[in-house]
Amino acid sequence: MNNTAQSIYTIAYNVQIARQVYRMRLIGDTSYIETPGQFANVNIDGLFLRRPISIADSDGFGLDIIYKTVGEGTTRLSRMKTGDTLDALVGLGSGYDSKTSKRPLLIGGGVGVPPLFGLAKRFVKAGIKPKAILGFQAEEDVILASELRALGCETVVTLDANGKRVTDALPEVMGECDEYFACGPIPMLKAVFYACPLPGQLSLEARMACGLGLCQGCSSSDVRGQRICVNGPVFPKEELAW
Ligand SMILES: Cc1cc2nc3c(=O)[nH]c(=O)nc-3n(C[C@H](O)[C@H](O)[C@H](O)COP(=O)(O)OP(=O)(O)OC[C@H]3O[C@@H](n4cnc5c(N)ncnc54)[C@H](O)[C@@H]3O)c2cc1C
């Protein structure tokens, strides 16, 4: 297991940035966060199970999470205010290995895009500008495209509303890339897995309970029974059972 810590964070802001999508900045200890693609497991008052949310960005002062309101937990999260405190486990999961690529391609779908933003920043810090393909249902769902462009990343956005999927953009974008880094819904990841011949690292989602590898609740046949929370959520392409 990675180094994991339970910390109390103070909310600096919690703002809506797209349809049903919020960005929350949490001030507090980030010393346990090692690689982009790791996640925080946040405690929400009144709910028994914590909710896993990817770390979109982090620095010496705090971290950002970007989440979609899909149910009770994320809706309650969206109602929290500046100055409120949030209990989160951080340092969870294995993230992306950014040392394997010199010409990376980031492929994200919906609220799978946030961990790729942190990864893009890691690459840019190392002097590498990744390309990105981001897919959303419609214009009002688009997140982080302008931030990626501001980092200097060539970024293509595809919208289901225009009849385009991320895989449709692959032929024009993947040309000089040497590896892809993907996060999004399982059907999108499967489509990318079959359409893109490059080596890849894919971040999978699963319902999970403890987030610490103890309960086995997130064991997935997609990765031959491995636990998404500790063996992943990021897996190299060759470990997928598709
Ligand atoms: C490692 C990891 C990282 C994640 N990162 C993000 C992120 O950065 N941003 C974000 O918006 N979401 C992320 N998720 C998904 C997020 O955890 C769920 O949306 C959240 O737990 C839903 O909680 P809820 O109480 O609002 O909804 P619930 O009432 O628990 O569920 C509402 C609906 O969401 C579906 N759902 C719940 N959990 C998941 C899940 N894990 N995967 C797929 N569908 C689910 C349910 O089937 C149901 O239809 C991540 C999940 C994992 C495992």
The ligand as a Gaussian input file, in Angstrom:
#p B3LYP/6-31G(d) Opt

LIG

0 1
 C      -10.685000       6.021000      -8.201000
 C      -11.924000       6.833000      -8.503000
 C      -11.789000       8.163000      -8.865000
 C      -12.928000       8.943000      -9.131000
 N      -12.757000      10.233000      -9.492000
 C      -13.826000      10.999000      -9.746000
 C      -13.658000      12.375000     -10.098000
 O      -12.525000      12.902000     -10.171000
 N      -14.770000      13.096000     -10.326000
 C      -16.029000      12.538000     -10.252000
 O      -17.005000      13.246000     -10.485000
 N      -16.216000      11.237000      -9.939000
 C      -15.150000      10.463000      -9.666000
 N      -15.340000       9.158000      -9.314000
 C      -16.720000       8.630000      -9.199000
 C      -17.287000       9.025000      -7.834000
 O      -16.621000       8.284000      -6.824000
 C      -18.778000       8.711000      -7.764000
 O      -19.472000       9.485000      -8.714000
 C      -19.325000       9.024000      -6.374000
 O      -18.816000       8.115000      -5.430000
 C      -20.843000       8.956000      -6.385000
 O      -21.281000       9.174000      -5.057000
 P      -22.769000       9.681000      -4.781000
 O      -23.056000       9.444000      -3.333000
 O      -22.961000      11.057000      -5.307000
 O      -23.628000       8.750000      -5.690000
 P      -24.299000       7.356000      -5.328000
 O      -25.641000       7.631000      -4.737000
 O      -23.345000       6.472000      -4.610000
 O      -24.479000       6.846000      -6.814000
 C      -25.209000       7.625000      -7.766000
 C      -24.977000       7.086000      -9.167000
 O      -23.560000       7.104000      -9.516000
 C      -23.105000       5.806000      -9.852000
 N      -21.788000       5.637000      -9.271000
 C      -21.434000       5.783000      -7.974000
 N      -20.128000       5.540000      -7.788000
 C      -19.619000       5.256000      -8.979000
 C      -18.328000       4.902000      -9.436000
 N      -17.291000       4.787000      -8.624000
 N      -18.188000       4.667000     -10.748000
 C      -19.213000       4.768000     -11.585000
 N      -20.471000       5.097000     -11.216000
 C      -20.658000       5.313000      -9.943000
 C      -24.118000       4.871000      -9.226000
 O      -24.201000       3.659000      -9.938000
 C      -25.390000       5.644000      -9.316000
 O      -25.963000       5.531000     -10.602000
 C      -14.232000       8.354000      -9.051000
 C      -14.359000       7.015000      -8.697000
 C      -13.225000       6.252000      -8.424000
 C      -13.373000       4.821000      -8.048000

